[in-house]
């Protein structure tokens, strides 16, 4: 049992990193992780041993992250209206054509087995404006449906689409800059 | 029905398509545009890659043991 507790405690730093990426607030992240570890310790029998311990804990953490967002709805979305500018004006000419055509990323999937790539992806998410980062992580990481995200954050669907639109364009930009332009040096 | 999109409009629809089901008219207009626009074809490929990459990242973060990862990295 104490062995179980020690194993769980060892995963705290990793869980904290996910929580921070998702919540963009250290205090909320600490709370979400502490609540997850407590929940895990309170019912070790629900860990069937079929999955990795970490996978099981991340499953618990996801619920706790949503709890935190629900608890802090107002603060979490207070910046919606001013959460970064659209990149569109930089990307497109006045007539609606691409200013510079998107670059050919070649066959990028080899990247998906490389740790360095995930580090870049994480960095790019961490660089998103806070509300964009939250909605993006809720969508892609917590795998929530659009209407669930809107309900949790008390925003409209058009707000959500604007935020996700901005987040995805920023991520694309960031990957171009930090991965695809930088790849020769990394290889 | 609008049948000519600019790249900017096509891009907006392609991004929306990640998060909701587009109306049929939009989907048709999008298909017509992307078919003839190599820049937007590339954007589609980039979006598709980003979707796969995010999924792989999520999986990696949920299951991967960081310690063993560090050792294989060296």
Interface residues (C-beta under 8 A of the other chain):
Chain A: X14 X18 X52 X54 X55 X58 X88 X91 X92 X95 X96 X97 X98 X101 X102 X103 X104 X105 X108 X109 X111 X112 X113 X115 X117 X118 X121 X122 X139 X140 X141 X146 X157 X160 X161 X164 X165 X168 X169 X171 X172 X175
Chain B: X6 X7 X8 X9 X11 X12 X15 X16 X18 X19 X20 X38 X39 X40 X42 X43 X45 X46 X47 X49 X50 X52 X53 X54 X55 X56 X57 X58 X60 X61 X62 X63 X65 X66 X69 X73
